[in-house]
């Protein structure tokens, strides 16, 4: 059971954001989507989640995403969007319970509290969501997603985490914590698709990387195979150098200049 995308096209009005895209994501692996702003990363993951109209075919565990009922998709994938806005003063535990199948009045053997603890927020259950920092709110939302798809794999097949910039508001310690949660979910048989901006975290944690540029997949494969000087420099439009740490094979990336001429700053 996989996540497959075939001949995907997405349009915003007259603007084509993605055109003719093919990709696959496998359970048991963390698939990262990287690329510059406006390359179509968030649009791709929203289409994968069934959250916007598209042309082409997307299937998740054999389910046609375009034709599926919302409850069918909610049973097998949890979605963490870039931003989440709540207009009412919910407690953190109430936000997490939104992810439960039976709603905010259920708690499936303490799953909501366990999810808060997993993201490092034990003791925050009765804190008002609006009073939390941006990073704490982001982790509460991740706890909600985890509560929704608590088991990475079931007798019916894998569950999926769909994460759009999951570490954008976090300090380095919590970035590592969240990436380990995602990695462990995949190691336990679930599927993870994450839009990422941090190339070094991507190289450290991803099993597969999709490098996007201008609505297309420029390269796809293992980090060591696709996170190269040529691919990344072409995708981001600046001179990048990929190295490997002395103690391991995970690639890390350093910017060298803003353009081929070696200009390290912006023109005045």
C-alpha positions as CSV (number, residue, x, y, z in Angstrom):
1,X,0.0,0.0,0.0
2,X,1.6,3.2,-1.1
3,X,0.9,6.9,-1.9
4,X,1.0,7.3,-5.7
5,X,0.7,10.5,-7.7
6,X,0.2,10.2,-11.5
7,X,0.1,13.0,-14.0
8,X,-0.9,15.6,-11.4
9,X,-1.9,19.0,-12.4
10,X,-3.1,21.8,-10.1
11,X,-4.4,25.2,-11.2
12,X,-5.2,28.3,-9.2
13,X,-7.5,30.2,-11.5
14,X,-5.6,30.5,-14.8
15,X,-2.2,29.8,-13.1
16,X,-0.8,26.3,-13.4
17,X,1.1,25.5,-10.2
18,X,1.8,21.8,-10.9
19,X,1.7,20.2,-14.3
20,X,2.3,16.5,-15.1
21,X,3.9,15.5,-11.8
22,X,4.6,11.9,-10.9
23,X,5.7,10.6,-7.5
24,X,5.5,7.8,-5.0
25,X,5.8,7.6,-1.2
26,X,6.2,4.3,0.7
27,X,5.1,3.2,4.2
28,X,8.1,2.6,6.4
29,X,9.8,5.7,5.0
30,X,10.0,9.4,5.7
31,X,9.6,11.2,2.3
32,X,10.7,14.9,2.4
33,X,9.6,17.4,-0.2
34,X,12.0,20.3,-0.6
35,X,12.4,23.2,-3.0
36,X,12.3,27.0,-3.1
37,X,9.4,29.1,-2.3
38,X,6.7,28.8,-4.9
39,X,7.9,25.5,-6.3
40,X,4.6,23.8,-5.5
41,X,5.6,21.8,-2.3
42,X,2.6,22.8,-0.2
43,X,0.3,22.5,-3.2
44,X,1.5,19.0,-3.8
45,X,0.9,17.9,-0.2
46,X,-2.5,19.5,-0.1
47,X,-3.5,17.6,-3.2
48,X,-2.1,14.4,-1.7
49,X,-4.4,15.0,1.3
50,X,-7.4,15.7,-0.8
51,X,-7.7,19.3,0.4
52,X,-7.8,20.9,-3.1
53,X,-9.1,20.0,-6.6
54,X,-6.7,18.6,-9.1
55,X,-6.4,16.7,-12.4
56,X,-4.7,13.4,-12.6
57,X,-4.7,10.5,-10.1
58,X,-3.7,10.2,-6.5
59,X,-4.2,7.0,-4.5
60,X,-3.5,6.4,-0.8
61,X,-3.5,2.8,0.4
62,X,-5.5,2.0,-2.8
63,X,-8.1,4.8,-2.1
64,X,-8.8,7.2,-4.9
65,X,-8.2,10.5,-3.0
66,X,-10.4,12.5,-5.4
67,X,-13.4,10.3,-4.9
68,X,-13.0,9.4,-1.2
69,X,-15.3,10.5,1.5
70,X,-13.6,12.8,4.1
71,X,-14.0,10.1,6.8
72,X,-12.3,7.5,4.7
73,X,-9.2,9.8,4.4
74,X,-9.3,10.8,8.0
75,X,-9.1,7.2,9.1
76,X,-5.7,6.7,7.4
77,X,-4.0,10.0,7.4
78,X,-3.5,12.9,9.7
79,X,-2.6,16.4,8.3
80,X,-0.5,19.1,9.9
81,X,-0.9,22.3,7.9
82,X,1.5,25.2,7.9
83,X,-0.7,27.2,10.1
84,X,-3.8,26.6,12.2
85,X,-6.0,29.3,13.6
86,X,-8.5,28.8,16.5
87,X,-11.1,31.4,17.2
88,X,-12.3,30.1,20.5
89,X,-10.4,29.6,23.8
90,X,-9.7,25.8,23.7
91,X,-7.5,24.1,26.2
92,X,-4.6,22.3,24.7
93,X,-6.1,18.9,25.5
94,X,-9.3,19.9,23.8
95,X,-7.4,20.7,20.6
96,X,-5.7,17.3,20.7
97,X,-9.1,15.6,21.2
98,X,-10.3,17.1,17.9
99,X,-8.2,14.5,16.2
100,X,-10.0,11.6,17.9
101,X,-12.6,9.6,15.9
102,X,-15.3,10.1,18.5
103,X,-14.6,13.9,18.9
104,X,-13.7,16.0,21.9
105,X,-15.8,14.1,24.4
106,X,-13.8,10.8,23.8
107,X,-10.3,10.0,25.0
108,X,-9.5,6.5,23.8
109,X,-7.7,5.3,27.0
110,X,-5.8,8.6,27.5
111,X,-4.5,8.9,24.0
112,X,-4.8,12.7,24.0
113,X,-2.6,13.0,27.1
114,X,-0.2,10.5,25.7
115,X,0.0,12.5,22.5
116,X,0.8,15.7,24.4
117,X,3.5,13.9,26.4
118,X,5.0,12.5,23.2
119,X,5.6,16.1,21.8
120,X,7.0,17.2,25.1
121,X,4.0,19.0,26.5
122,X,3.0,16.8,29.4
123,X,1.4,19.1,32.0
124,X,0.0,21.5,29.3
125,X,-3.4,19.9,29.1
126,X,-5.3,22.7,30.8
127,X,-3.3,25.6,29.3
128,X,-5.3,27.8,26.9
129,X,-4.1,27.2,23.4
130,X,-4.0,31.0,22.6
131,X,-1.6,31.6,25.6
132,X,1.0,29.2,24.2
133,X,4.0,30.2,22.2
134,X,4.0,29.6,18.4
135,X,6.2,26.6,18.8
136,X,4.1,25.2,21.6
137,X,1.0,25.6,19.5
138,X,2.7,23.8,16.6
139,X,3.4,20.9,18.9
140,X,-0.1,20.8,20.2
141,X,-1.3,20.5,16.6
142,X,1.2,17.7,16.0
143,X,-0.2,16.0,19.1
144,X,-3.7,16.3,17.5
145,X,-2.5,14.6,14.3
146,X,-0.8,11.8,16.3
147,X,-4.0,11.2,18.3
148,X,-5.8,10.8,15.0
149,X,-3.5,8.2,13.5
150,X,-2.0,6.8,16.7
151,X,-0.9,3.4,15.3
152,X,1.6,3.7,12.5
153,X,0.3,0.4,11.0
154,X,-2.9,-1.6,11.5
155,X,-4.3,-4.8,10.1
156,X,-5.9,-2.7,7.4
157,X,-2.6,-1.2,6.3
158,X,-0.3,1.7,7.1
159,X,-1.4,5.1,8.5
160,X,0.1,8.3,7.2
161,X,1.4,11.6,8.6
162,X,1.2,14.5,6.2
163,X,3.3,17.3,7.6
164,X,3.6,20.8,6.0
165,X,6.7,22.5,7.5
166,X,6.4,20.7,10.8
167,X,9.5,22.4,12.4
168,X,9.1,25.9,11.1
169,X,8.4,27.6,14.5
170,X,10.6,25.4,16.6
171,X,14.0,25.8,18.3
172,X,16.7,23.2,17.3
173,X,16.0,20.8,20.2
174,X,12.3,20.6,19.4
175,X,13.1,20.4,15.7
176,X,15.1,17.3,16.4
177,X,12.3,16.0,18.7
178,X,9.6,16.4,16.0
179,X,11.8,14.8,13.3
180,X,12.5,11.8,15.5
181,X,8.8,11.4,16.2
182,X,8.2,11.4,12.4
183,X,11.1,9.0,11.8
184,X,9.9,6.6,14.5
185,X,6.4,6.6,13.0
186,X,7.9,5.6,9.7
187,X,10.2,3.0,11.3
188,X,7.1,1.4,12.9
189,X,5.5,0.9,9.5
190,X,3.6,4.2,8.9
191,X,4.2,6.5,6.0
192,X,5.4,10.1,6.5
193,X,5.4,12.9,3.9
194,X,6.8,16.2,5.1
195,X,7.4,19.5,3.3
196,X,10.8,20.8,4.6
197,X,12.8,23.9,4.2
198,X,15.8,22.8,6.3
199,X,18.0,20.8,4.0
200,X,20.3,19.6,6.8
201,X,17.4,18.1,8.8
202,X,16.2,16.6,5.5
203,X,19.5,15.0,4.9
204,X,19.7,13.7,8.5
205,X,16.2,12.2,8.7
206,X,14.7,11.6,5.3
207,X,14.7,8.2,3.6
208,X,13.5,9.7,0.3
209,X,13.7,13.3,-1.0
210,X,11.6,14.9,-3.7
211,X,13.4,18.1,-5.0
212,X,10.8,20.4,-6.6
213,X,11.3,23.4,-8.8
214,X,8.6,25.3,-10.8
215,X,5.9,22.7,-10.2
216,X,8.0,19.7,-11.2
217,X,10.0,17.0,-9.5
218,X,13.6,17.8,-10.4
219,X,15.0,14.7,-8.7
220,X,13.7,12.0,-6.4
221,X,15.6,9.3,-4.4
222,X,17.8,8.8,-1.4
223,X,19.2,12.0,0.1
224,X,22.8,11.0,-0.8
225,X,21.7,10.5,-4.4
226,X,19.6,13.6,-5.1
227,X,21.0,16.2,-2.6
228,X,23.9,17.1,-4.9
229,X,25.6,20.4,-5.8
230,X,24.1,20.4,-9.2
231,X,20.5,19.5,-8.3
232,X,20.2,21.8,-5.3
233,X,21.9,24.7,-7.0
234,X,19.6,24.3,-10.0
235,X,16.5,24.1,-7.8
236,X,17.3,27.0,-5.5
237,X,19.0,29.3,-8.1
238,X,22.1,29.8,-6.0
239,X,25.5,28.1,-5.6
240,X,25.2,25.4,-3.0
241,X,27.8,22.9,-1.8
242,X,26.9,19.5,-0.3
243,X,29.3,17.9,2.2
244,X,29.2,14.9,4.5
245,X,29.9,15.0,8.2
246,X,33.1,13.2,9.3
247,X,31.2,10.8,11.6
248,X,28.5,9.8,9.2
249,X,27.1,9.8,5.7
250,X,24.2,12.3,6.1
251,X,24.7,15.2,3.7
252,X,24.8,18.8,4.9
253,X,24.5,21.9,2.7
254,X,26.2,25.3,2.9
255,X,25.4,28.3,0.7
256,X,28.3,29.7,-1.2
257,X,26.9,32.6,-3.3
258,X,23.7,34.0,-4.5
259,X,24.5,33.5,-8.2
260,X,27.0,32.0,-10.6
261,X,29.1,35.2,-10.6
262,X,30.0,34.7,-6.9
263,X,28.0,37.7,-5.7
264,X,27.3,36.8,-2.0
265,X,24.8,39.6,-1.5
266,X,21.8,41.2,-3.1
267,X,22.2,43.9,-5.7
268,X,21.6,47.4,-4.4
